[in-house]
Amino acid sequence: MISKAMEPFMAGSSQIRAMFEEGKKMAKVYGKENVYDFSIGNPGLKPPQEVFDAIDEINHELDPLYVHGYPSNAGYESTRKAIADDLNERAGGDFFDVDHIIMSCGAAYSINMINKCIFDPGDKLVVFAPYFVEYGNWARNWGADTLVVPANEALEFDPDAEALREILVPEVKGVMLNNPNNPTGKIYSRKALDAVADVLREAEEKFGHTIYLICDEPYRELVYNDADVPFPGDYYADSLIAYSWSKSLSMPGDRIGYVAVPKCAEGHEELSQALVVAGRVLGGTNAPTIQELIVERCLKSRSDLDYYKRNAHDLYEIVSEAGLECIYPQGAFYMWIKSPVENEYEFVQAAKEERILITPGSAFAGPGWVRASFCGSNEMIHRSRESWINLGKKFFPEKHQ
Ligand SMILES: Cc1ncc(COP(=O)(O)O)c(C=O)c1O
């Protein structure tokens, strides 16, 4: 018998994963090459060469007792120092010391560590729709409910500061911000971020407590056309960064990331210490050691951005040719496509009939839209063209005369 507390998690199991599993079944029936899986964000690129070079160096040059032993719970000091220096350089200021970086098992773990430290049962997390589906679970883990700021198409899916103001209540202790965004592929505009920061400062004043902006940034480096992802501490002091190398170095299975607490954040010292304890008592104990040593050596390395850029471009061309409306991705590796019918599940089903697997927007609190992940192979994108065109013909026969 499972606990009562576990039941809601079971009920809300992921639609993305369901689609991914469906894809595997379909591949057995139709053949792998005839199924076009745009469902999941699993990088189709291998990690860059620097990662393999770092593994060699670690294996050949470091003491195995050091490499495989317990580090301190926060992670290796050399790794955290290198990250703090790198972040300070990026932010153009003295925001982080070594003690402000706490290594974690990826962004999911980072966010759970943060949530454990800032929420008491009955507190609330605010998210901006559309949003990554697990945020609600990660708040519920710590007894916090989620309040959703509705998506605003008129703002082109930028976070809606006015709607945020209306939703805020004294129980709100954290606001989640994912930039670049999954599922829209948007980089939030500086104007929208400043407006959000103004509303949060106002609320902190009104309610008399800190509201942390939890900045989920696993896609920070996956940006196209030299777009700028503003450093959160620049526009809102009480911001906490959850980072991972799952996407930027194509290492999602390696489970490596960190939480960064800028010195400008309220209670930064106590919070940093609490995060170390959170990582330990959550059972992770510490982040994986070899992965820490790898990323320390690869802080300037990136996955092949041109590869994703080409995928974004080619999928956009095909989807547009099919007659569908979509947002050109500025970052991450997702395309947000408007469903031609109100109920996007019908569209997802029609796509499945063409052996295209996409995720309904409702899985991200974005009904009426769907998400196509383009981190797979470019060749698969091109192979899927005919199916996309057929899909377009079903909904827009007049465009395909
Ligand atoms: C927006 C967002 N946040 C967090 C995660 C979790 O990433 P990680 O593998 O680092 O735990 C994902 C994974 O797809 C994501 O898309």
The ligand as an ORCA input file, in Angstrom:
! r2SCAN-3c Opt
* xyz 0 1
  C      12.834     23.492    -17.832
  C      13.504     22.305    -17.262
  N      13.895     22.327    -15.985
  C      14.494     21.274    -15.426
  C      14.725     20.126    -16.136
  C      15.401     18.984    -15.462
  O      16.744     18.925    -15.892
  P      17.841     18.025    -15.207
  O      18.118     16.899    -16.138
  O      19.026     18.914    -15.076
  O      17.333     17.589    -13.901
  C      14.313     20.041    -17.470
  C      14.502     18.810    -18.243
  O      14.066     18.639    -19.356
  C      13.693     21.172    -18.048
  O      13.284     21.168    -19.323
*
